Amino acid sequence: MADIDVGADNWEGSASDTFNWNNTTNTAASITQDGSNTWPFTSGPPISVAGGAKQSCQLIETSGSYRYKSNGNPKNVIIS
């Protein structure tokens, strides 16, 4: 299971992959939906990751490029 930093952008994963959100800061992170864009994860929205913690997550099974927000900042994940 890969670790993905909560601030990562333009990262890639395979459909239905499981991974860990990794928050290396001391401040909680909030992963939220970007407007009406399709939510690319099987849990949430939102997903909260405590400071200095990891949170397991899974990508949806549909390939494509998806937008979401991490602490209010737009991010992109590419699912193949």
Secondary structure by P-SEA (a helix, b strand, c coil): cbbbbccccccccccbbbbbbcccccbbbbbbbccccccccccccbbbbcccccccccccccbbbbbbbcccbbbbbbcc
